[in-house]
């Protein structure tokens, strides 16, 4: 009988970079909680990080657009602006790679 073991190493991919950027954005929102609309932004970040969105990057992109629109109107702190730009850059890169037929 074979026993499956946990891998000892993982290949770093752009998807792990995207996950990290989302986590950093979420942490920045929680750390700066109290600005206008922070709870709505946090709700949508949770949606974007959900399993359903990870398996459907176009859905993640749509959710990101909602987050960005709320953030612009809410006049978010600079730390959030930085992480929004980071998520946007990596998400755009993921979408380009998918469009080019790359396997992620």
Protein Blocks (a to p, Z undefined) as FASTA:
>chain_A
ZZddddfbdcddfklmmmmmmmmmmmmmmmmgoiehklmmmmmmmmmmpmklmmmmklmm
mmmmmmmmmmmmnopafklmmmmmmmmmmmmmmmmmmmnopaZZ
